[in-house]
Amino acid sequence: RTKSRLFLLWLFPVTVKPGTCPPDDIRCIRAEPNECAQDSECRGIQKCCHSRCALPTPTPTPGTCPAITRVCPMINPPNRCKRDSRCPANMKCCDTGCGKDCVWPVNGTYLL
């Protein structure tokens, strides 16, 4: 019996897509049927996360945000980015003291 299970795993390898699942912060009022059991059941780059297909959380850009060194004259400054994946090259989306913006990280990896 054990041999047949091993053989089936060899015939149908489980592929894990890159990336990590977003936090499971959705609470359902009623039980929903499982949408998936493994990544291969999800389309494109989606992963099977918490029994449903979801886009993986982008990997943050290496490095840390620089220290905030200015005082913002605005009351509610606009954010020019939401996450690292929206910034060009290897820039990070950081709080600048006057909203979030794409900046070069401290102790990060740079593309030249």
N, C-alpha and C positions, 0 to 999 in steps of 0.2 A: 504494500500500500504506500509506503514512503517513496519507493522508487517511482511510482506513477506521478506523484506530486512533483517530484524533482524534474521529471521528464516534461510535465506540462509547463513548469516555469521556464525550462529551456526553450520550449516551442514558442511561448508567448512572453518574451522579455518585457519587464516593466520599465518604461522610460520615464525619467523624472526630468521635467523641464526646468531650465535655470530660473533663478529668482526665488524670493520668499513670499509667502502668503501675507496679504494685508491682515491687520488685526480683526478678530471676530467680534465686532461691536454691534452686530445686528441681532436683535432678539425677536424671535417670531412669536406671535400670539398663539398660533396653532402649528402643529408639526407639519413641516413640508416634506415631500418625498425627496430623497437624495437625488441630486442632479448628476453626480459622478462619484466614482470610487478611486480613480487614479488620473494622473495628468493626461494620459493618452486619450481619454474620453472627452477632453475639452478642445475646442477649436483654436487654431493659430497658436499664439504665445500664451494663451490662458492656462492656468494651473487649476488642479482640483484642490480647492481650499474649503475646509469646513463643510464638505459634502455638496459644494456648488462650485461652478466654474467662475473664476475671477482673474483679473489681470494681476500679475505679480507686482509686488512693491518694488520700485526701482532701487537698486543698490546705491546707497549714498556715495558721493564723491569722497575719495580719501582726503584726510586733513581736517583741520578744525577751522571754524569761522574766526576771523580776526577780532580782536577786542574792539568794543565800541568806544570811539574817541571823540564823538561830537554830540552836541545837543541839538535836537531838531526844533526848528522854529514853528513847525506845523503841529496842529492838535491831533489829527488823524492822518498821518502820512500814508500815501498809497504804497502797496506792495507791487514790485515789478516782477516778482517770481513767486512760485508756491513751493517748489521742490528743486533739488539739485538737477534732476533729469531735464528740467526746462532751461538750464543754463548752457551756454556754449562751452566747447572744449572741456577742461577739467575744473571749471569754476563751480562754486557752491552758492546756494541760495541762503543768504545770511541776513540777520537783522543788522542793519547799519546804524541804528540809532534814529533813522529817519525812514522807516519802512524796510521791507526786505528787498534785496537786490542781488544780482549775480556778482560775486567778488572772487578774487583769487584766494585759495585757502592758505592757512599757515600750516607748515609741515605736511604738505600734500604732494601729489605727483603732478608735474606740469608737462604739457605737450608744447614743444617748441617748433 
